[in-house]
């Protein structure tokens, strides 16, 4: 039971340790923020999802990239389509909530929602993300 509780508390404890380290040292801790990629069928859906993400304060910034070609397997068949890509900048601690929310509003049966931690970047920009995405 103690191990299970410890594992469940790990994300919360990690987040607190990262916040404390950052506050004490004033330096960026790698992985505190993330970039999420979300694919959309068309520009209107992309704009609607981007606005919904921003309205919920789940991100500080969302890029909407223009149409691109995509090849993928779906139900055993090779498919080809065009898609719009959202690039979302947020706190790593918000990725779970972001993913759950997007899945609840996205028209795709299995939307692409993947994220990568930000290793380093402009400290002022990273601080700006922090200021614009509320803590958990």
Order of alpha helices (4+ residues) and beta strands (2+ residues): alpha-beta-alpha-beta-beta-alpha-beta-alpha
